[in-house]
Amino acid sequence: MCNIKVLDCTLRDGGYVNNWNFGSDSVKFIVSKLQLANVEYIEVGFLTDGVNSESNTLFSSLEDVCAALPEDIDCSKIVVMFKVGKFSLNNFPNASNSKIKNIRLIFKKHEVDFGILAAKKLISMGYRVFVNPTFCANYSNGEFTKLLTQVNEISPFAFSVVDSTGALNEADNMQIFKVCNSALAKNIALCFHFHNNLQLAFSNAKQVLESLGDRKIILDSTIYGIGRGAGNLQTEILAEYLNNNFSKNYNISYLQEILNCTIAPIYKKSPWGFTIPYYLSAKNGCHPYYAKFLSKFANLTYSQINCIMQSIPAKYKNIYDEKVIATLFSSAMK
């Protein structure tokens, strides 16, 4: 079914595990194998100011992105992300002067207006823009509908539902899908980025696929689910499901090569996946870094972790503040 595409973000979202230090040879290997596997979009990393390394997937320019890619890559597949405020729009050439055309920008709820303006400028420069608001579960229906109205006005290539805390259950997932499917212009692709804190990433993806109709859908995933904390929807599992149920033609053997040769060794050093602290961070609507902080203390019970997360002030739940969590931890230990 041509309406369904996969966007693999192993080299971007997976970078939270290894500080984006994949190594130049591994980057080329992963990108090449994803292309051979027929994955439609390959997100290769972050654009960010002030970086200077050839071994990681943090880039200071689109030229640096191109230099990191295999020579035979189809650049129409390549996607790169940046956070609003972390990379200057002045660093983008007109799209006609760049091999990289696909740009994903992310912004938080309080940055919506600036994010929409940034997306509008990139669209005017000729880029294919993916609009990615984070912590989508924290928008009310009214706020989300207003955001979709703003998105329709600039008409980007895609709009992403980002489950930043991994907190979306099946009912909430369907509610967001229905709002998007109704309010988002039909020419704009709808993208979903699921985390696995509640072990629901694959289930939520299946729900979307069963409901898509004629809507263009893009699903984010990573090899073996590599990503911060509980990890992500797994590319190899998603691709196999799409082959078997939606007549797609992904070559799973190339995805397995990536897993065996590059991702499995990373997992042995720095494992990711479902844990109770990450489950509790999702349950309490907290930034996953709070779970990472509290997981360092073996003497904490899960009940204590839950109580600490419940006590995080609302304004800090989605914005990680180590001073806040350290203070709450100290108080709990007294």
C-alpha positions, 0 to 999 in steps of 0.5 A: 500500500503506497500510502504507508511509509517507514521512517527509520530514525536509528541514527538520530533517536538512537543517538541518545543511547551512545551520544550519537557516536556511531562512527563514520563507517557504521553510519555509511553501513546503516544508511546503505543497508536501510536503502537496500531494505527499501526503507522510504525515509532515513533520518541520519541525525541532528543539525545543531550549532557548535559541533565538530566531529566526523564520528557522530550524527550531530551535524553543523551543516547540510554539507556535513550531512552529505559528507557522511553519506555513502556515495550511492545514496538516494538523497531523496530518502535522507531526512535530518532533524533540528530543534527550534532554537538549537540551529540557526535558520540562516545556516540553511541554503535554498533547497535548490542548492542542497542535496538534502531536501527533507527537514524535520523540526521539533518544538515544545508546546510553548514554542508553537508559534516560533516553530510554525514560523520556522517551518513556513520559512523552510517551506518557502526555501523549497524544503520538504518539511516535517512538523514535529511538536513534542509531548503531543499527549499534553495538548487539549483537543482544542489546543491540538485542533488550533495547532493543526489549523496553523499547520494547514495554513503553511501546508508542510509535507508531514505532521508528526504525532510525537509520544514523547513520554511513551504515555499514549494508551490505545484510547488516547492514541485513537482520539489523537488519530481521529482529531488529526484525520479530521482536522489535518488537510488530506495532502499532509502526511500524518506521521507517528513516533511511538515510544515503548514505555507502556509496551504499546508502541507496536500496538498503537502503530497497528491501530493507526494502520487499521484506521488509515483509510486513504490517509498518507501515513509515515511511521517512525521506528528504529533498528531493535528499538534503539532509543532513549529509555524504553526505546522505540517501535522496532523497524524490523518488526514493523517492516515484517508486519507491513510485508505480511499485511499491507503488501509492502516489500521491505528486505528484512535481511538487510535490517537484520545485518544492521542489527547484528553488525552495529546495533547489537554491540551497542546494546551490550554496552548500553541496553535500552528497553522496558523497565519499571522506572520508564513505565512510571515516567510514562504513567506520571507524564514525566520526561524520561530523563527523570526515570534515568536519574532515579534508576541510578539509585538501587536502594529506591523502591518502585513505590518511592520512584512513583511517589517522587515522580508524582511530586514533580511540579506540573511545569517541570514534568515535560522539561527535565530539570536535574536540580528539581529531581535531585531535591525531590530525591533528597527529600524522599530519602530523609 
